[in-house]
Amino acid sequence: MSRTRTALLAAMALVAGATGTAFAVDPGAAGVAAVPCTVDYKIQNQWSTGFTAAVTITNNSAAKSSWSLKWSYAGNQKVTSGWNAKLSQSGAAVTAANETYNAQLATGGSVSFGFQGSYSGSNAVPATFTLDGVTCNVDGGPGGPTDPPDPGGPSNRVDNPYSGAKVYVNPEWSANAAAEPGGGRVANQPTGVWLDRIVAINGAGGKMGLRAHLDEALRQKGSGELVVQFVIYNLPGRDCSALASNGELKADEIGRYKTEYIDPIKAILADPKYASLRIVTTVEIDSLPNLVTNTGSRPTAVPQCDVMKANGNYVKGVGYALNKLGDVPNVYNYVDAGHHGWIGWDDNFGPTATIMKEAATAEGATVNDVHGFITNTANYSALKENNFTINDTVAGKSVRESKWVDWNRYLDELSYAQAFRSQLVSAGFNSNIGMLIDTSRNGWGGAARPTGPGATTSVDTYVDGGRYDRRFNAGNWCNQSGAGLGERPQAAPATGIDAYVWMKPPGESDGSSKAIPNDEGKGFDRMCDPTYTGNPRNNNNMSGALPDAPVSGHWFSAQFRQLMQNAYPPLS
């Protein structure tokens, strides 16, 4: 059904109101009432046994505090899953009711939802829709059963969303980078957009909100493919082992996480307007690994992590996010998988994959909602150590016995990511999952970059003299001194790796080096204090943090300049 025919139907319809009053609509008459509601039902993607559809309701009558749309199918169509509405079906009759976050429908306002369905034979657009009992006109729109598929609508997910696609450049980060001396050399690089508070969804403090970023992504996309990257980061009791990145939601506020954070994000991502984008979501940094490494009787245990393991809200929250966001056909979920200097030991490696499978099958999620995993997010682990291998022996000792490696099975992120991918498949994830590696701050270049292995006097001199990663300990994570920009973002750089990404925007602080009052729920962590002598989680080493750092997420000019100076590959 074309839009021209829809307009004619609207002009000629006799529409019954809730009180039984009839409104005759004459396009030539002045001052007459419009039809009380319109429905735009689009079949966006259709295959032999199924389809996806997008529905937009426009309310032309009195404002509503809740709504319910009903229709019936002439064929055997069945709604199998949906988003942005509570969908139910009895026989041929379907009801779509509002969610809590989109219940308000103003006069002249619109609301959109979508769903996936199955069918055989024909897949005709429903003939009649009623909104709260009032009949609306019908708009099949482009992409209906007699029209070709909408070229802007979502297609089946590709194996690697980064292949053949540009990646979104955040104009706010780009402006900060360009304002620094020499920053123009990297200001056009794509970075992740962090949604680390509820207010970040709509924008706070003059910053762009989610819709603004998506609209800008459409502008950047042009006629090609474009990936836009978002970090989903607001679990209740967030980051139980690091005060600098604590969040706004208390440990038991899983309800708020669902209804005030994930549901509104999904509502925006599912807007058909953005169906042509490839949307990558990095789901909840540092959460699930904490349940393995920082709980129980381990010396690294943190009481708050025991709380989060006991209440299950990390697992529930991640599962809910994967389930809801995974319903959007053009969203690609990548779950955070820590880094080699955290998970690379035998007693962490397998259990972490197991708990990730638990989360991926919680709250209605399935492994099909997981497109892949990301390692080293906002961290500093070197991509590839070339000056020695895990199998080397020096002075009768294995490299694994060195103080730096400390019996870890992995030296760097590339070997860890590839091995952990195999472990995840063994744990029950799909065999085609891909990995991302955050290379935003793991270049470790500059004058301090070794050109070969260290002296063979001892295994420690051998390893310490040759390692690129210059941290005091691989457990150090806050504003590390001496770090540099790493490999530039690129697609499919190695086997099993979907992309190197800059998910953490270089120049944005990991946490303040002293207590700074703020309204973002972010605390002060001694790991960000340059004078701190450490704890069991970093083997009681110095923190290695830069001084004078602002609150996490805020621009840290001195760090950005250092990252450029020490970039590897070097900046030209």
C-alpha positions as CSV (number, residue, x, y, z in Angstrom):
1,M,0.0,0.0,0.0
2,S,1.5,3.3,-1.1
3,R,1.6,6.5,1.0
4,T,-0.6,8.2,-1.7
5,R,-3.3,5.5,-1.1
6,T,-2.9,5.9,2.6
7,A,-3.6,9.6,2.4
8,L,-6.7,9.0,0.4
9,L,-7.9,6.5,2.9
10,A,-7.4,8.9,5.7
11,A,-9.2,11.6,3.8
12,M,-12.3,9.4,3.2
13,A,-12.5,7.4,6.3
14,L,-15.5,7.4,8.7
15,V,-13.8,6.8,12.0
16,A,-15.7,5.8,15.2
17,G,-14.6,7.4,18.4
18,A,-14.6,5.9,21.8
19,T,-18.0,7.6,22.6
20,G,-19.6,6.4,19.4
21,T,-19.3,9.8,17.7
22,A,-18.4,9.6,14.0
23,F,-16.0,12.0,12.3
24,A,-16.3,12.4,8.5
25,V,-12.9,13.6,7.1
26,D,-13.1,15.7,4.0
27,P,-9.7,17.0,2.7
28,G,-11.4,20.0,1.3
29,A,-13.1,21.1,4.4
30,A,-11.5,23.6,6.8
31,G,-11.4,23.0,10.6
32,V,-12.6,19.4,10.6
33,A,-11.1,16.9,13.1
34,A,-8.3,14.6,11.8
35,V,-8.5,10.9,12.2
36,P,-7.9,10.1,15.8
37,C,-4.8,7.9,15.1
38,T,-2.7,6.5,12.3
39,V,-0.7,3.3,12.2
40,D,2.4,2.8,10.0
41,Y,3.0,-1.0,9.7
42,K,6.1,-1.8,7.7
43,I,7.5,-5.2,6.9
44,Q,11.2,-4.5,7.0
45,N,12.8,-7.8,6.2
46,Q,11.1,-11.0,5.0
47,W,12.4,-14.5,4.2
48,S,10.8,-17.8,3.5
49,T,9.5,-18.5,7.0
50,G,9.8,-15.3,8.9
51,F,9.8,-11.5,8.9
52,T,10.5,-8.4,11.0
53,A,8.1,-5.5,11.2
54,A,8.2,-2.0,12.5
55,V,5.0,-0.2,13.8
56,T,4.6,3.5,14.4
57,I,1.5,4.8,16.1
58,T,0.6,8.5,15.9
59,N,-2.0,9.8,18.3
60,N,-4.2,12.7,17.0
61,S,-6.7,12.6,19.9
62,A,-6.3,13.5,23.6
63,A,-3.0,12.7,25.3
64,K,-2.7,9.2,26.7
65,S,-1.0,7.9,29.9
66,S,-1.1,4.3,28.5
67,W,-2.0,2.7,25.2
68,S,-3.0,-0.6,23.6
69,L,-2.9,-1.4,19.9
70,K,-4.8,-4.4,18.4
71,W,-5.0,-6.0,15.0
72,S,-5.8,-9.5,13.5
73,Y,-4.0,-11.4,10.8
74,A,-5.7,-12.9,7.8
75,G,-3.1,-15.6,7.5
76,N,-1.1,-17.7,10.0
77,Q,1.4,-15.1,11.1
78,K,2.8,-15.5,14.6
79,V,4.6,-12.9,16.7
80,T,7.7,-14.6,18.1
81,S,9.5,-11.8,19.9
82,G,9.3,-8.0,20.1
83,W,10.8,-4.8,21.5
84,N,9.4,-1.6,22.9
85,A,6.0,-3.0,23.5
86,K,4.4,-5.9,25.4
87,L,3.1,-8.2,22.7
88,S,0.7,-11.1,23.1
89,Q,-1.3,-13.1,20.6
90,S,-4.4,-15.3,20.8
91,G,-5.2,-17.0,17.6
92,A,-5.0,-14.4,14.8
93,A,-5.5,-11.5,17.3
94,V,-2.4,-9.5,18.4
95,T,-2.2,-6.9,21.2
96,A,0.7,-4.5,21.7
97,A,0.6,-2.6,24.9
98,N,3.0,0.1,26.2
99,E,6.1,-0.5,28.2
100,T,6.5,1.7,31.4
101,Y,9.0,4.0,29.6
102,N,6.9,4.8,26.6
103,A,3.4,4.9,28.1
104,Q,2.9,8.6,27.6
105,L,1.5,9.4,24.2
106,A,0.9,13.1,23.7
107,T,-1.5,14.7,21.2
108,G,0.3,14.6,17.9
109,G,2.9,12.3,19.5
110,S,4.2,9.0,18.0
111,V,5.6,5.8,19.5
112,S,7.3,3.0,17.7
113,F,7.9,-0.7,18.4
114,G,8.9,-3.7,16.4
115,F,8.8,-7.5,16.4
116,Q,9.8,-10.7,14.6
117,G,7.3,-13.1,13.4
118,S,6.8,-16.4,11.5
119,Y,4.5,-17.2,8.6
120,S,3.9,-19.5,5.7
121,G,2.1,-18.7,2.5
122,S,1.1,-15.1,2.3
123,N,2.1,-12.3,4.8
124,A,-0.5,-9.6,4.2
125,V,-0.5,-6.3,6.1
126,P,-3.4,-6.4,8.7
127,A,-6.5,-4.6,7.4
128,T,-7.6,-2.8,10.6
129,F,-5.9,-1.4,13.7
130,T,-7.5,-0.1,16.8
131,L,-5.9,2.1,19.4
132,D,-7.7,1.7,22.8
133,G,-10.8,0.6,20.9
134,V,-10.7,3.4,18.3
135,T,-10.1,2.4,14.7
136,C,-7.1,4.0,13.0
137,N,-6.3,4.3,9.3
138,V,-3.9,1.8,7.8
139,D,-0.5,2.6,6.3
140,G,1.4,-0.4,4.8
141,G,4.3,1.9,3.8
142,P,7.3,1.0,1.8
143,G,8.4,-2.5,2.3
144,G,4.9,-3.9,2.5
145,P,4.1,-7.3,0.9
146,T,3.5,-5.8,-2.5
147,D,6.5,-3.4,-2.4
148,P,10.2,-4.2,-2.5
149,P,12.1,-4.4,0.8
150,D,12.9,-1.1,2.3
151,P,16.6,-0.5,1.4
152,G,17.1,1.4,4.7
153,G,15.7,-1.4,6.8
154,P,17.8,-3.9,8.8
155,S,19.2,-7.0,7.1
156,N,20.4,-10.2,8.7
157,R,23.5,-9.6,10.8
158,V,26.8,-10.0,9.0
159,D,29.5,-12.2,10.5
160,N,31.8,-9.2,11.2
161,P,30.1,-5.8,11.5
162,Y,33.4,-4.0,11.0
163,S,34.2,-5.6,7.6
164,G,33.6,-3.2,4.8
165,A,32.3,-0.4,7.1
166,K,33.5,2.9,8.4
167,V,33.3,3.5,12.2
168,Y,31.7,6.4,13.9
169,V,33.9,9.4,14.9
170,N,32.5,11.0,18.1
171,P,32.6,14.7,17.4
172,E,32.9,15.6,21.1
173,W,36.0,13.4,21.5
174,S,37.3,14.5,18.2
175,A,37.1,18.2,19.3
176,N,38.9,17.5,22.5
177,A,41.7,15.6,20.7
178,A,42.0,18.3,18.0
179,A,42.4,21.0,20.6
180,E,45.6,19.4,21.9
181,P,49.0,20.2,20.2
182,G,49.4,17.6,17.5
183,G,46.0,16.1,18.3
184,G,44.8,16.5,14.7
185,R,46.8,13.5,13.8
186,V,44.3,11.2,15.6
187,A,41.2,13.3,15.9
188,N,39.5,11.5,13.1
189,Q,39.8,8.1,14.8
190,P,36.7,6.2,15.9
191,T,36.1,5.8,19.6
192,G,33.4,4.3,21.8
193,V,30.6,6.3,23.3
194,W,30.1,5.5,27.0
195,L,26.6,5.4,28.4
196,D,27.7,5.3,32.0
197,R,24.7,7.0,33.7
198,I,21.0,7.2,33.1
199,V,21.1,10.9,32.2
200,A,23.7,10.0,29.5
201,I,20.9,8.5,27.4
202,N,19.4,11.9,26.8
203,G,22.6,13.9,27.3
204,A,23.8,15.7,30.3
205,G,25.9,18.8,31.0
206,G,25.7,19.9,27.4
207,K,26.9,16.5,26.0
208,M,25.2,14.7,23.2
209,G,22.7,12.0,24.1
210,L,22.2,8.6,22.4
211,R,19.8,9.9,19.7
212,A,22.2,12.8,18.9
213,H,25.0,10.3,18.4
214,L,22.9,8.1,16.2
215,D,21.7,11.0,14.1
216,E,25.3,12.1,13.6
217,A,26.2,8.5,12.7
218,L,23.5,8.5,10.0
219,R,25.1,11.7,8.7
220,Q,28.6,10.2,8.7
221,K,27.3,7.0,7.1
222,G,26.4,8.4,3.7
223,S,25.6,5.6,1.3
224,G,28.0,3.0,2.7
225,E,28.1,0.9,5.9
226,L,28.9,2.4,9.3
227,V,29.5,0.9,12.7
228,V,28.6,3.0,15.8
229,Q,30.0,1.8,19.1
230,F,28.4,2.2,22.6
231,V,29.5,1.0,26.0
232,I,26.7,-0.2,28.1
233,Y,28.0,0.5,31.6
234,N,25.6,1.1,34.5
235,L,25.0,-2.2,36.4
236,P,23.8,-2.0,40.0
237,G,26.8,-2.0,42.3
238,R,28.9,-1.4,39.3
239,D,32.6,-2.3,39.4
240,C,32.7,-3.8,42.8
241,S,36.5,-3.8,43.1
242,A,37.3,-0.3,41.8
243,L,35.9,2.8,43.5
244,A,36.9,5.2,40.7
245,S,34.3,3.7,38.4
246,N,31.5,3.0,40.9
247,G,28.1,3.9,39.4
248,E,24.9,5.5,40.4
249,L,22.8,2.4,41.0
250,K,22.9,0.7,44.4
251,A,23.6,-3.1,44.6
252,D,19.9,-4.0,44.8
253,E,18.6,-1.6,42.1
254,I,18.2,-4.2,39.4
255,G,14.7,-2.9,38.7
256,R,15.9,0.6,37.9
257,Y,18.7,-0.8,35.7
258,K,16.1,-2.6,33.6
259,T,13.4,0.0,33.4
260,E,15.3,3.3,33.6
261,Y,18.5,2.3,31.7
262,I,18.3,-0.7,29.4
263,D,14.7,-0.3,28.3
264,P,15.1,3.3,27.2
265,I,18.3,2.5,25.4
266,K,16.6,-0.3,23.5
267,A,13.7,1.9,22.6
268,I,16.1,4.3,20.9
269,L,18.3,1.7,19.2
270,A,15.1,-0.1,17.9
271,D,13.8,3.1,16.2
272,P,13.5,2.1,12.5
273,K,15.2,5.4,11.7
274,Y,18.5,3.8,12.7
275,A,18.0,0.4,11.1
276,S,20.7,0.9,8.5
277,L,23.4,1.4,11.1
278,R,25.6,-1.4,12.5
279,I,25.3,-0.8,16.2
280,V,28.0,-2.4,18.4
281,T,27.3,-2.6,22.1
282,T,30.1,-3.4,24.6
283,V,28.2,-4.9,27.5
284,E,29.2,-4.1,31.1
285,I,32.9,-3.6,31.5
286,D,34.6,-5.5,34.4
287,S,31.5,-7.0,35.9
288,L,31.4,-10.8,35.4
289,P,35.2,-11.3,35.8
290,N,34.9,-9.7,39.3
291,L,32.6,-12.5,40.4
292,V,35.4,-15.0,39.7
293,T,38.6,-13.2,40.8
294,N,37.5,-11.0,43.7
295,T,35.1,-13.1,45.7
296,G,35.2,-15.9,48.3
297,S,38.4,-16.8,50.2
298,R,40.9,-15.4,47.6
299,P,43.4,-12.9,48.9
300,T,42.0,-10.6,46.1
301,A,38.4,-10.8,47.5
302,V,36.4,-7.6,48.0
303,P,33.3,-7.6,50.2
304,Q,31.2,-5.7,47.7
305,C,32.0,-8.3,45.0
306,D,30.7,-11.0,47.4
307,V,27.5,-9.0,47.7
308,M,27.1,-8.8,43.9
309,K,27.8,-12.6,43.5
310,A,25.2,-13.4,46.3
311,N,22.4,-11.2,44.9
312,G,23.0,-12.3,41.3
313,N,22.4,-8.8,39.9
314,Y,25.5,-8.8,37.7
315,V,24.4,-12.0,36.0
316,K,20.8,-10.8,35.8
317,G,21.7,-7.4,34.5
318,V,24.0,-8.6,31.8
319,G,21.4,-11.3,30.8
320,Y,18.7,-8.7,30.6
321,A,20.8,-6.3,28.5
322,L,21.8,-9.1,26.1
323,N,18.2,-10.2,25.8
324,K,16.7,-6.8,25.2
325,L,19.4,-5.3,23.0
326,G,19.8,-8.6,21.1
327,D,16.2,-8.3,20.0
328,V,17.2,-5.3,17.8
329,P,18.2,-6.8,14.4
330,N,21.1,-4.4,13.7
331,V,22.6,-4.5,17.2
332,Y,25.8,-6.6,17.8
333,N,26.5,-7.4,21.5
334,Y,30.1,-7.9,22.6
335,V,30.5,-8.9,26.3
336,D,33.5,-7.7,28.2
337,A,36.1,-10.5,28.9
338,G,38.7,-8.8,31.0
339,H,42.3,-9.0,29.9
340,H,45.2,-11.4,30.0
341,G,46.7,-9.9,33.2
342,W,43.4,-10.6,35.0
343,I,41.9,-13.8,33.6
344,G,45.0,-15.6,32.2
345,W,45.6,-17.9,35.1
346,D,44.2,-21.5,35.1
347,D,41.9,-20.9,38.1
348,N,40.3,-17.8,36.4
349,F,40.3,-18.8,32.7
350,G,37.7,-21.6,32.6
351,P,35.4,-20.3,35.4
352,T,35.2,-16.9,33.8
353,A,33.9,-18.4,30.5
354,T,31.4,-20.5,32.5
355,I,30.0,-17.4,34.3
356,M,29.7,-15.6,31.0
357,K,27.6,-18.5,29.7
358,E,25.5,-18.3,32.8
359,A,24.8,-14.6,32.2
360,A,24.2,-15.1,28.5
361,T,21.4,-17.5,29.3
362,A,19.8,-15.5,32.1
363,E,16.7,-13.2,32.0
364,G,15.6,-14.6,28.7
365,A,18.9,-14.2,26.9
366,T,20.5,-16.9,24.7
367,V,23.9,-17.4,23.3
368,N,22.5,-16.1,20.0
369,D,22.2,-12.7,21.6
370,V,26.1,-12.6,21.9
371,H,28.0,-11.7,18.8
372,G,31.3,-11.8,20.4
373,F,33.5,-10.6,23.3
374,I,36.0,-7.7,23.9
375,T,39.2,-7.8,25.9
376,N,41.4,-5.1,27.3
377,T,38.7,-2.5,27.5
378,A,40.0,0.7,29.0
379,N,43.2,-1.2,29.9
380,Y,46.9,-1.2,29.0
381,S,47.9,-4.8,28.3
382,A,50.3,-5.0,25.3
383,L,48.8,-6.3,22.1
384,K,51.8,-8.6,21.3
385,E,55.0,-9.1,23.2
386,N,57.6,-10.0,20.5
387,N,60.9,-10.2,22.5
388,F,60.1,-13.5,24.4
389,T,57.6,-16.3,24.4
390,I,55.7,-18.1,27.2
391,N,57.8,-21.2,26.4
392,D,61.2,-19.6,26.8
393,T,63.6,-20.9,29.6
394,V,66.3,-18.7,31.1
395,A,68.9,-19.8,33.8
396,G,66.9,-23.0,34.3
397,K,63.6,-21.2,34.9
398,S,60.5,-20.9,32.7
399,V,59.4,-17.4,31.7
400,R,56.2,-18.2,33.6
401,E,58.2,-18.1,36.8
402,S,59.2,-14.5,36.4
403,K,57.8,-11.9,38.7
404,W,56.1,-10.2,35.8
405,V,54.4,-13.2,34.3
406,D,53.7,-14.8,37.7
407,W,52.6,-18.2,36.3
408,N,50.1,-16.6,33.8
409,R,49.7,-18.6,30.6
410,Y,49.6,-15.5,28.4
411,L,52.0,-12.7,27.8
412,D,49.7,-10.4,25.8
413,E,46.2,-9.6,24.6
414,L,46.3,-11.2,21.2
415,S,47.3,-14.6,22.4
416,Y,44.8,-14.3,25.3
417,A,41.9,-13.2,23.1
418,Q,42.4,-16.0,20.6
419,A,42.7,-18.6,23.3
420,F,39.7,-17.3,25.3
421,R,37.6,-17.3,22.2
422,S,38.2,-21.1,22.0
423,Q,37.4,-21.5,25.7
424,L,34.1,-19.6,25.2
425,V,33.1,-21.9,22.3
426,S,33.8,-24.9,24.5
427,A,31.6,-23.3,27.2
428,G,28.7,-23.3,24.7
429,F,28.9,-20.1,22.7
430,N,28.5,-20.1,18.9
431,S,31.6,-21.1,17.0
432,N,31.5,-18.0,14.8
433,I,31.9,-15.5,17.7
434,G,34.4,-12.8,17.1
435,M,36.7,-10.9,19.5
436,L,37.5,-7.2,19.8
437,I,40.7,-5.9,21.4
438,D,40.8,-2.3,22.8
439,T,44.2,-0.9,21.6
440,S,43.5,2.7,22.6
441,R,46.3,2.9,25.2
442,N,48.5,-0.2,24.9
443,G,51.1,0.9,22.4
444,W,53.9,1.3,24.9
445,G,56.2,3.1,22.4
446,G,58.6,6.0,22.7
447,A,62.2,5.8,23.9
448,A,61.4,3.2,26.6
449,R,60.3,0.6,24.1
450,P,62.8,-2.4,24.2
451,T,64.2,-3.6,20.9
452,G,65.0,-7.1,22.1
453,P,65.0,-9.4,25.1
454,G,66.7,-8.5,28.3
455,A,69.9,-10.0,29.7
456,T,69.9,-13.7,30.4
457,T,71.3,-13.2,33.9
458,S,68.0,-14.4,35.3
459,V,64.5,-15.0,34.1
460,D,63.5,-11.6,35.6
461,T,66.2,-9.6,33.8
462,Y,65.3,-11.4,30.6
463,V,61.6,-10.6,30.9
464,D,61.8,-7.1,32.4
465,G,64.4,-6.0,29.9
466,G,62.3,-7.1,26.9
467,R,58.7,-6.5,27.8
468,Y,56.9,-3.6,26.0
469,D,54.4,-3.2,28.9
470,R,56.2,-1.0,31.4
471,R,53.7,-1.1,34.2
472,F,54.8,-2.1,37.7
473,N,52.2,-4.9,37.6
474,A,49.7,-6.1,35.0
475,G,47.0,-5.5,37.6
476,N,47.5,-1.7,37.4
477,W,44.7,-0.1,35.5
478,C,44.5,3.6,36.4
479,N,46.0,6.4,34.2
480,Q,49.2,4.5,33.7
481,S,52.4,6.5,33.4
482,G,54.4,5.8,30.2
483,A,51.5,4.4,28.1
484,G,51.0,5.2,24.5
485,L,48.3,5.0,21.8
486,G,48.2,1.5,20.3
487,E,47.3,0.0,16.9
488,R,44.8,2.2,15.1
489,P,41.3,0.8,14.8
490,Q,41.0,-1.7,12.0
491,A,38.8,-4.6,10.9
492,A,39.8,-8.3,10.9
493,P,43.5,-7.9,11.8
494,A,44.1,-11.4,13.0
495,T,42.5,-14.9,13.2
496,G,39.3,-14.8,15.3
497,I,39.6,-11.0,15.9
498,D,36.8,-8.9,14.4
499,A,38.6,-5.6,15.0
500,Y,41.1,-3.6,17.0
501,V,39.0,-0.8,18.5
502,W,39.5,2.3,20.6
503,M,36.6,1.6,22.8
504,K,38.1,3.7,25.6
505,P,38.5,7.2,24.2
506,P,42.2,8.1,24.7
507,G,42.5,11.2,27.0
508,E,39.5,10.4,29.1
509,S,40.6,9.7,32.7
510,D,40.3,6.4,34.5
511,G,39.7,8.0,37.9
512,S,40.9,11.0,40.0
513,S,44.3,10.9,41.7
514,K,42.7,12.4,44.8
515,A,39.1,12.6,46.2
516,I,37.0,15.0,44.1
517,P,33.4,15.6,44.9
518,N,31.1,14.9,42.0
519,D,27.4,14.1,41.2
520,E,28.2,11.1,39.0
521,G,28.5,8.5,41.8
522,K,32.2,8.0,41.2
523,G,34.5,7.5,44.2
524,F,38.2,7.8,44.8
525,D,40.3,4.7,44.4
526,R,43.8,4.6,45.8
527,M,44.9,2.8,42.6
528,C,44.6,6.2,40.9
529,D,46.9,7.8,43.5
530,P,50.6,7.9,42.4
531,T,51.8,7.5,46.0
532,Y,49.8,4.3,46.6
533,T,51.9,1.2,47.4
534,G,49.3,-1.3,46.3
535,N,47.2,-4.3,47.5
536,P,46.9,-8.0,46.8
537,R,45.2,-7.4,43.4
538,N,48.5,-5.8,42.1
539,N,50.9,-7.8,44.2
540,N,51.4,-4.8,46.4
541,N,53.2,-2.8,43.8
542,M,53.1,1.0,43.2
543,S,50.0,2.1,41.3
544,G,51.9,3.7,38.5
545,A,49.2,6.3,38.1
546,L,49.7,9.8,36.7
547,P,49.2,12.7,39.1
548,D,46.6,15.5,38.9
549,A,44.0,13.3,37.2
550,P,40.3,14.3,37.0
551,V,37.2,12.2,37.7
552,S,36.8,9.1,35.4
553,G,35.5,10.0,32.0
554,H,36.7,13.6,32.2
555,W,39.3,15.0,29.8
556,F,42.9,14.5,31.0
557,S,45.1,16.6,28.8
558,A,48.4,15.5,30.2
559,Q,47.5,11.9,29.7
560,F,46.5,12.5,26.1
561,R,49.7,14.2,25.3
562,Q,51.7,11.4,26.8
563,L,49.7,8.8,24.8
564,M,50.5,10.6,21.6
565,Q,54.2,10.9,22.5
566,N,54.5,7.2,23.3
567,A,52.3,5.9,20.5
568,Y,53.2,2.7,18.8
569,P,53.0,2.5,15.9
570,P,54.4,6.1,16.1
571,L,52.4,9.0,14.9
572,S,53.6,10.7,11.8
